[in-house]
Amino acid sequence: MLAQEYLRRILKARVYDVAHESPLDYAAHLSDKLGNKVLLKREDLQPVFSFKLRGAYNRMVHLSPEERSCGVITASAGNHAQGVALAANRLQCKAVICMPITTPSVKVEAVKRFGGRFVEVIQEGRSYSESAECAARLQRERGLVFVHPFNDPDVIAGQGTIAMELLHQYQPSDGDQIDAIFAAVGGGGLISGVAAYIKALYPEIQVIGVQTKDSCAMKRSLEEKHPVFLPQVGLFSDGTAVKQVGDETFRICQQYVDDIVLVDSDEVCAAIKDIFDDTRSIVEPAGALGVAGIKAWTRRNSIRGKTLVAVNSGANMNFERLRFVTERAAMGEEKEAMFAVTIPEERGSYRKFCKLLGERNITEFNYRISAEKEAQIFVGIQTISSGDDEKLVSLFQRAGLKCLNLTHDELTKLHLRHMVGGKSPLAVNERLYRFEFPEYPGALMVFLTALNPAWNISLFHYRNNGSDYGRVLAGIQVPPEDDARFQQFLDNLGYPYVDETANPAYRLFL
């Protein structure tokens, strides 16, 4: 009954005043690579470069004259904000849009451009949650109508028009039908609309959501059979970085979504490259989740010969983030492996090591003299296929070389490979932590001010990846008797952190 209710809403949805019927493109490169027929639903080609304008406009066009005269308000870090802004301009309706102060200027300026004189942008809070609190306060004070980014029937119905187009563009038949549709999941608006429409007409078609492993609120909610709250979410796929799904989207997903696939950042970067290879377009991380999900699902289940659709949900990519994407795409494709290898500290050792590798390409090599008899090297090696890193481990061991496989070590991939240095006899009582700092002026001073002046910073590495947050690696010298006070500092700081003091890569190189 739920699907039939949404089928009616989707068929009556008004989205084409602002949205286009996006193409359904055949992905030749991906299809050949995976042994399946892969199709891309190109929502990255919408006027705001995202599907979000569908739901935003459909919600706002259904406002009563009284509600429209009052104006609307929303909270968003990017794509939904642009959709609301465009809808406000088209409907000549006042809109207040609350955005975090960490939002990249390119997105803030896009909201202002789409909204024109009808939009007021207020930047408050360091995260979506804090901006949502600002929006809730202003809604009460000004009597505005809240336009939710996902947990609203009209928003869900607007997103569901994607499925309506998809079936119109590729009619299933007995000989060649769509087997599964993959869509990104944040709060659940997109997957809910797609699943409700598909299951009302073709229940045999699987609808599969895709989330990153560090932002999996919907998968956790489905497993625990109620919406759960995640205290922290990963920010790389910022378009799906939602701490809690909606009760309405959870209800639909619980009934109609067949599975949720989890992928990591490296797999997302590889999917961005795959989409570029087929379309010459660059999608944002959330926009590549559908393809990343197809790759992971077909690999894990040995699927071949099926027709699979990925919704390319958006292309609001910060140009500066491309550096990180290109670095990690090879890891996502498992085309590069990294190792710490101990070789004899003697002439000719490097030559012997390269000879051992045969025709494999070395992608990175770092070395610093540190002992008389043994040399510790950091090496990146081009791999041939999945699992090749373990074959290399065996190769080194047979040659009598001690090695540590660092291919899947986050500290190594984020920081260590970019650093030059070594161990220091002065780094007594050093503790090593990875932090995620919000990218706004003053974030470092908050850290330094909170730090006890008796604790010395003995290592500090920062690298901007063109995102809403920066990654920092810090070594801090803290006496054992200050354990409790140091933990209190970490808790009060409020920045996500990971203790890397016991990391073997840190022990070897730093």
FILODREN-13457 format. One record per residue (C-alpha): residue in three letters; chain; x, y, z negated. Coordinates in steps of 0.2 Angstrom, whole numbers. Each point is the difference from the previous one (the first is absolute). Layout:
! FILODREN-13457
Ala A X Y Z
...
! end
This chain:
! FILODREN-13457
Met A 0 0 0
Leu A 14 12 -4
Ala A 8 -2 18
Gln A -17 3 8
Glu A -2 16 -11
Tyr A 17 6 6
Leu A -3 -5 18
Arg A -15 12 0
Arg A 11 14 -7
Ile A 14 -3 12
Leu A -11 0 15
Lys A -8 17 -6
Ala A 17 7 -5
Arg A 5 17 8
Val A 18 0 4
Tyr A 2 5 18
Asp A -2 18 -2
Val A 18 0 -6
Ala A 7 -18 3
His A 5 -9 16
Glu A -4 -18 5
Ser A 18 -5 -3
Pro A 8 -13 13
Leu A 2 -18 -4
Asp A 17 -3 8
Tyr A 9 -17 4
Ala A 16 -1 -9
Ala A 11 -10 12
His A 16 0 -10
Leu A -8 -6 -16
Ser A -11 -13 9
Asp A 16 -8 8
Lys A 9 1 -16
Leu A -13 -8 -11
Gly A -8 -12 12
Asn A -17 8 -2
Lys A -10 13 9
Val A 2 16 -10
Leu A -11 15 3
Leu A 2 17 -8
Lys A -15 11 -5
Arg A 8 17 3
Glu A -7 11 -14
Asp A 17 9 0
Leu A -6 9 15
Gln A -15 9 -9
Pro A 1 20 0
Val A 7 -1 -18
Phe A 11 -15 4
Ser A -11 -11 -12
Phe A -16 -9 -2
Lys A -5 10 -15
Leu A -9 13 10
Arg A -14 -12 4
Gly A -5 -3 -18
Ala A 3 18 -6
Tyr A -11 7 14
Asn A -14 -13 -2
Arg A -1 4 -18
Met A -1 19 3
Val A -12 0 14
His A -12 -9 -11
Leu A 0 14 -13
Ser A -16 9 -3
Pro A -1 18 5
Glu A 1 4 -19
Glu A 15 -11 -3
Arg A 9 7 16
Ser A -3 18 -6
Cys A 8 -4 -17
Gly A 16 -7 9
Val A 10 -15 -3
Ile A 15 -5 -9
Thr A 12 -15 1
Ala A 17 -6 -6
Ser A 13 -7 12
Ala A 18 -1 4
Gly A -2 0 19
Asn A -11 -9 12
His A -17 2 -9
Ala A 4 18 -3
Gln A 3 3 19
Gly A -17 -9 4
Val A -9 11 -13
Ala A 8 15 7
Leu A -5 -3 18
Ala A -18 -5 -5
Ala A -1 16 -10
Asn A 5 11 15
Arg A -12 -9 12
Leu A -14 1 -12
Gln A 4 17 -7
Cys A 0 -6 -17
Lys A 11 7 -14
Ala A 12 -14 -6
Val A 12 1 -15
Ile A 14 -13 2
Cys A 11 -5 -15
Met A 17 -6 5
Pro A 16 -5 -11
Ile A 14 12 -1
Thr A 11 -15 7
Thr A -10 0 17
Pro A 12 3 14
Ser A -3 18 8
Val A -4 -8 17
Lys A -16 -8 -7
Val A -5 16 -10
Glu A 2 11 16
Ala A -10 -13 10
Val A -14 1 -12
Lys A 0 19 1
Arg A 1 0 19
Phe A -15 -13 2
Gly A -10 9 -13
Gly A 3 18 4
Arg A -10 13 -10
Phe A -11 -13 -7
Val A 13 -9 -10
Glu A 8 5 -17
Val A 15 -11 -4
Ile A 5 -1 -18
Gln A 16 -9 -5
Glu A 0 -7 -18
Gly A 7 -15 -8
Arg A 14 -11 5
Ser A -10 -15 6
Tyr A -17 -4 8
Ser A -7 -4 -17
Glu A 4 17 -7
Ser A -7 9 15
Ala A -16 -10 -2
Glu A -1 6 -18
Cys A 2 18 7
Ala A -14 -3 13
Ala A -12 -7 -14
Arg A 3 15 -10
Leu A -3 12 14
Gln A -16 -10 6
Arg A -8 3 -17
Glu A 5 19 -1
Arg A -5 4 18
Gly A -14 -12 3
Leu A 8 -8 15
Val A -4 -17 8
Phe A 14 -13 -1
Val A 4 -9 16
His A 9 -16 -6
Pro A 14 -7 11
Phe A -7 -18 -1
Asn A -13 -4 -13
Asp A -16 7 9
Pro A -12 -9 12
Asp A 0 13 13
Val A 19 0 0
Ile A 1 -19 1
Ala A -13 1 14
Gly A 10 13 10
Gln A 16 -11 -1
Gly A -11 -15 5
Thr A -3 8 17
Ile A 18 -7 4
Ala A -7 -18 0
Met A -15 6 10
Glu A 12 6 14
Leu A 11 -15 -2
Leu A -13 -12 4
His A -7 10 14
Gln A 18 1 8
Tyr A 3 -18 -2
Gln A -15 -11 0
Pro A 3 -17 -8
Ser A -5 -15 11
Asp A 1 -18 -2
Gly A 16 -1 10
Asp A 10 15 -7
Gln A -6 8 -16
Ile A 8 10 -13
Asp A 6 -11 -14
Ala A 5 13 -13
Ile A 1 18 -4
Phe A 14 8 -11
Ala A -2 17 -8
Ala A 9 10 -13
Val A -8 1 -18
Gly A 3 14 -12
Gly A -17 4 -9
Gly A -9 -11 12
Gly A -11 11 11
Leu A 7 -5 17
Ile A 0 -19 -4
Ser A -17 1 -7
Gly A -8 8 15
Val A 9 -12 12
Ala A -5 -15 -10
Ala A -18 5 -3
Tyr A -3 2 19
Ile A 10 -15 6
Lys A -8 -12 -12
Ala A -17 6 4
Leu A 2 -5 18
Tyr A 14 -12 1
Pro A 3 -8 -17
Glu A 13 -13 8
Ile A 12 14 3
Gln A 12 2 -14
Val A 3 17 -8
Ile A 17 1 -9
Gly A 6 15 -10
Val A 18 5 -2
Gln A 9 8 -14
Thr A 17 3 -6
Lys A 6 -10 -15
Asp A 2 15 -11
Ser A -17 7 4
Cys A -12 -15 0
Ala A -14 7 -11
Met A -13 -9 12
Lys A 8 -17 0
Arg A 2 1 -19
Ser A -18 5 -2
Leu A -6 -14 11
Glu A 10 -13 -10
Glu A -6 7 -17
Lys A -18 2 6
His A -1 18 -5
Pro A 8 17 5
Val A 17 1 -9
Phe A 11 15 -3
Leu A 18 0 5
Pro A 10 12 -11
Gln A 13 2 14
Val A -1 -2 18
Gly A 14 0 14
Leu A 1 16 10
Phe A 8 -5 16
Ser A -17 -4 8
Asp A -8 16 -7
Gly A -16 -2 10
Thr A -4 -16 -10
Ala A 8 5 -17
Val A -16 -2 -10
Lys A 0 -5 -19
Gln A -19 -5 0
Val A -12 -5 13
Gly A -18 5 0
Asp A -14 -10 -7
Glu A -9 1 17
Thr A 15 -5 10
Phe A 4 -14 -12
Arg A -18 -7 2
Ile A 1 0 19
Cys A 18 -8 0
Gln A -5 -13 -13
Gln A -14 -6 12
Tyr A 7 2 17
Val A 19 1 0
Asp A 8 -17 4
Asp A 18 4 -7
Ile A 12 13 -5
Val A 18 -2 6
Leu A 14 9 -9
Val A 16 7 9
Asp A 15 9 -6
Ser A 8 16 6
Asp A 12 -8 11
Glu A -14 -10 9
Val A -9 17 2
Cys A 15 8 8
Ala A 2 -15 12
Ala A -18 2 5
Ile A 2 19 3
Lys A 14 -5 12
Asp A -11 -14 9
Ile A -14 13 3
Phe A 13 12 7
Asp A 6 -13 12
Asp A -17 -3 6
Thr A -8 17 0
Arg A 15 12 -1
Ser A -10 8 -15
Ile A 6 2 -18
Val A -13 -5 -13
Glu A 1 4 -18
Pro A 4 -14 -13
Ala A -19 -3 -3
Gly A -4 1 18
Ala A 12 -15 3
Leu A -7 -11 -14
Gly A -12 -9 12
Val A 14 -6 11
Ala A 11 -4 -15
Gly A -14 -11 -6
Ile A -2 -9 16
Lys A 18 -4 0
Ala A 0 -6 -18
Trp A -16 -10 2
Thr A 5 -9 16
Arg A 17 -4 -6
Arg A -6 -7 -17
Asn A -14 -10 8
Ser A 9 -5 16
Ile A -14 8 10
Arg A 2 0 19
Gly A -12 2 15
Lys A -13 11 -9
Thr A -7 18 4
Leu A 5 12 -14
Val A -4 18 -2
Ala A 9 13 -10
Val A -7 17 -4
Asn A 13 13 2
Ser A -7 11 -13
Gly A 11 16 0
Ala A 15 9 7
Asn A 3 14 -12
Met A 18 -5 -2
Asn A 13 12 -7
Phe A 14 1 12
Glu A 13 0 -14
Arg A -6 -17 -5
Leu A 5 -8 16
Arg A 18 -2 -6
Phe A -6 -12 -14
Val A -11 -9 12
Thr A 13 -3 13
Glu A 12 -6 -14
Arg A -12 -12 -7
Ala A -8 -7 16
Ala A 14 -12 3
Met A -2 -7 -18
Gly A -19 -2 3
Glu A 4 -10 16
Glu A 14 -9 -10
Lys A 13 5 13
Glu A 12 6 -13
Ala A 7 -8 -16
Met A 11 7 -13
Phe A 13 -8 -11
Ala A 13 3 -14
Val A 14 -12 5
Thr A 16 -2 -10
Ile A 15 -3 12
Pro A 19 -2 -4
Glu A 9 17 -2
Glu A 13 -3 13
Arg A 4 5 18
Gly A -10 -9 13
Ser A -15 -4 -11
Tyr A -12 12 9
Arg A 5 -8 17
Lys A -3 -17 -7
Phe A -17 5 -7
Cys A -5 7 17
Lys A 6 -16 9
Leu A -11 -10 -12
Leu A -15 9 6
Gly A 3 -4 18
Glu A -11 10 12
Arg A -11 8 -13
Asn A 1 19 -1
Ile A 5 9 -16
Thr A -12 14 -3
Glu A 9 7 -16
Phe A 16 -2 -9
Asn A 5 8 -16
Tyr A 16 -3 -10
Arg A 10 8 -14
Ile A 15 -7 -8
Ser A -3 -4 -18
Ala A 11 -15 -5
Glu A 17 -9 5
Lys A -7 -17 5
Glu A -18 2 6
Ala A -9 13 11
Gln A -19 3 -2
Ile A -8 5 16
Phe A -17 5 5
Val A -5 -6 17
Gly A -16 1 11
Ile A -1 -13 14
Gln A -12 -1 14
Thr A -11 -16 -1
Ile A -9 -10 13
Ser A -16 -7 -9
Ser A -9 -1 -16
Gly A 10 -9 -13
Asp A 16 4 8
Asp A 7 8 -15
Glu A 0 -16 -10
Lys A 9 -8 14
Leu A 13 13 -2
Val A 1 -3 -18
Ser A 4 -18 3
Leu A 13 5 13
Phe A 9 11 -12
Gln A 0 -14 -14
Arg A 7 -13 12
Ala A 14 12 3
Gly A 3 1 -18
Leu A -6 18 -2
Lys A -10 6 -14
Cys A -15 10 6
Leu A -16 8 -6
Asn A -15 2 12
Leu A -6 18 -2
Thr A -12 -1 15
His A -16 2 -10
Asp A 7 11 -14
Glu A -8 17 -1
Leu A 14 9 -9
Thr A 12 -6 14
Lys A -12 6 14
Leu A -4 17 -8
His A 16 6 -7
Leu A 15 -12 -1
Arg A 3 -1 19
His A 1 19 1
Met A 12 2 -14
Val A 19 1 -1
Gly A 9 -3 -16
Gly A 3 -14 -13
Lys A 1 -4 -18
Ser A 6 12 -13
Pro A 9 -4 -16
Leu A -8 16 -7
Ala A -18 -6 2
Val A -2 -7 -18
Asn A -18 -4 -5
Glu A -6 4 17
Arg A -18 -4 5
Leu A -6 0 18
Tyr A -18 5 4
Arg A -10 3 16
Phe A -12 14 0
Glu A -13 7 11
Phe A 0 19 -1
Pro A -15 10 7
Glu A 6 11 15
Tyr A -3 17 -7
Pro A 11 14 -7
Gly A 4 -2 -18
Ala A -1 -19 -1
Leu A 18 -2 -3
Met A 0 13 -14
Val A -14 -10 -9
Phe A 11 -15 0
Leu A 15 10 -6
Thr A -9 10 -13
Ala A -8 -16 -8
Leu A 17 -9 0
Asn A 9 0 -17
Pro A 16 11 2
Ala A 10 -13 -9
Trp A -3 -12 14
Asn A 12 2 15
Ile A -6 -3 18
Ser A 14 -11 7
Leu A -8 -4 17
Phe A -13 9 10
His A -5 -4 18
Tyr A -15 8 9
Arg A -5 -2 18
Asn A -15 9 8
Asn A -11 -12 10
Gly A -12 13 7
Ser A -14 -6 -11
Asp A -10 7 -15
Tyr A 12 -6 -12
Gly A 19 -2 -1
Arg A 10 -15 -6
Val A 14 3 -13
Leu A 13 -12 -7
Ala A 7 6 -17
Gly A 13 -7 -12
Ile A -2 7 -17
Gln A 12 -4 -15
Val A -11 -4 -15
Pro A 7 -7 -16
Pro A -9 -16 -6
Glu A -6 9 -16
Asp A -10 12 11
Asp A -11 -14 8
Ala A -16 5 -7
Arg A 2 19 4
Phe A 5 -5 18
Gln A -15 -10 2
Gln A -11 14 -6
Phe A 9 12 12
Leu A -5 -12 15
Asp A -18 -1 -6
Asn A -2 18 -2
Leu A 8 5 16
Gly A -14 -7 10
Tyr A 10 -5 16
Pro A -1 -18 6
Tyr A 16 -9 -4
Val A 9 -17 1
Asp A 14 -6 -11
Glu A 14 -6 11
Thr A 14 -2 -13
Ala A -1 -19 1
Asn A 0 0 19
Pro A 15 -10 7
Ala A 3 12 14
Tyr A 3 14 -13
Arg A 12 -11 -10
Leu A 10 -4 16
Phe A 2 17 8
Leu A -4 14 -13
! end
